[in-house]
Amino acid sequence: ADIEFMGGKVILNKNGNLTVFGEVAAEKVAAGEYAVLGAGKTIGSGKIGAHELSTIIVTERIKDNSKVFLTPTSSTGGQALILGTKISGQGFEVKLDKLVETDVTFDYWIVQEE
């Protein structure tokens, strides 16, 4: 049987899984694997179209202090993806320095810095 306390806000099940309904603060977190709940909230994919220099990712999750990690999933024509303008609560821009002949696809991960 599950063990619940704090009015059901903390639950420990028989498999040793701990569920917390609220914020967890820690000096250090060590894990064998990391998963983001609520896909589409802080992780996702985007595309800069062929012959374009930028694209806008619309997401309310971006804040002024957000860090955005970009990972190309296709050729970038030998150049880095650039994080452009961030507009808190609205989205962010991903840019290239030079035009490319094909679409450039990428994944992103938004991490809030507090």
FENWOSUL-V715802 format. One record per backbone hydrogen bond with DSSP energy under -0.5 kcal/mol. CO is the residue of the C=O (numbers start at 1). NH is the residue of the N-H. Records with the same first field share a line. If there is no record, write none. Layout:
# FENWOSUL-V715802
CO = NH + NH
This chain:
# FENWOSUL-V715802
2 = 4
3 = 12
5 = 10
6 = 9
9 = 21
10 = 5
11 = 19
12 = 3
13 = 16
17 = 13
19 = 11
20 = 22
35 = 37
38 = 41
42 = 110
43 = 40
44 = 108
46 = 106
47 = 49
48 = 104
49 = 52
53 = 96
55 = 94
56 = 58
57 = 59 + 92
59 = 62
62 = 89
63 = 66
65 = 113
67 = 69 + 111
68 = 70
69 = 109
71 = 107
76 = 79
82 = 84 + 95
85 = 93
86 = 88
87 = 90 + 91
90 = 59
91 = 87
92 = 57
93 = 84
94 = 55
95 = 82
100 = 51
103 = 105
104 = 48
105 = 73 + 74
106 = 46
107 = 71
108 = 44
109 = 69 + 111
111 = 67
112 = 114
